[in-house]
Amino acid sequence: MASVKQSQNTRGIICVTITLLGWSSVLLFLRHLHTEIDGWTANGWRYGMCALVLLPMVLAKQAQGQVQASIWWRAIVPAVFNCFGQVCFGFSVYYIEPGLAGFLLRVALISSTLGAFVLFADERPLLRSPIFWGGMFLVAAGSVGTVALGIHPIQGATARGVLLGAAAGAFFGLYGVSVRYWMRGVPSVLSFAAISNYTALVMVGLMLCYSETQGGAVFDLSPMNLTFLVLSAFLGIAIGHIAYYASIARLGVAVASAVVQLAPFIGGAASVFVFGEILTLGQWGSGLIMLVGSALLLCAERRRPRDADVVQPAFPVELEDAGDPCALAAEASSPVDDTAGGKASEHQAPDLEGCR
């Protein structure tokens, strides 16, 4: 039993490392390509490539009776938020450097939390938690600090990039909580695949409508830049998310979620080395404050009562713990181990970062 658990932990560490490195590198790839192709082209090709891989999987499962046709209409609302987030995400690096853009994505923690309070009755006890409010304050303060303490004035193109980065984080947070609400009961990978295919349709459509070359600029890329585009697609969208779900199943939500919070620091450090981005000590410190705030939010979530005794009738009364994609992945893939104590807390779905 011990050897099985050790093997599961090892695989989980490998998976979460793949996710962390993949999500840390996406903005770097897109920044490198921003002088070669426009944002519409980057989004259209990245999602189009992933759709070619993911769509057959969903259709095969549906033909085998392993997934209901309702997955397609249930995926519409999350896909809408993901599309808005992806457009803002893809264009942010055309105006600001990857390090700052990565820190701004942490705004997702705020929007997803607010959305969860509206949609899930058993999230509302967090409103009485001092730890939760401390975490929210630190995330908000850190977000402001990463913008206000930079060396460039927040105006013109920089201001546009900041707004796009923050908007991407906000939409990705809403995407995450909408997945938890609309896709409950659907296995993680299948829900992700369905949403990604809708997103691909929109991204390809926008590329054909608004790109000056209708996406044809990709054919002029050098072999290396084409490789970077492919890597940004599969590491950020397909492999990154599948590895993330696998790490949740083996390590638990708390550990996996905590590890991926390091992505902005790794991406920022790489951006300093690759692009010469200048992040001030104040910005690094603000990023650290956001990391501490994220840890407090995770701590408050783990301490949250798992059954809501009082439900405000003005809001939906669904219980989040009744089932969600990440919880199902954990239950289906991880060995049962009641010795860890409080197993139910490990089944809380994380705030998904969005299909990058």
Beta strands, then each sheet from edge to edge (+ up, - down):
end
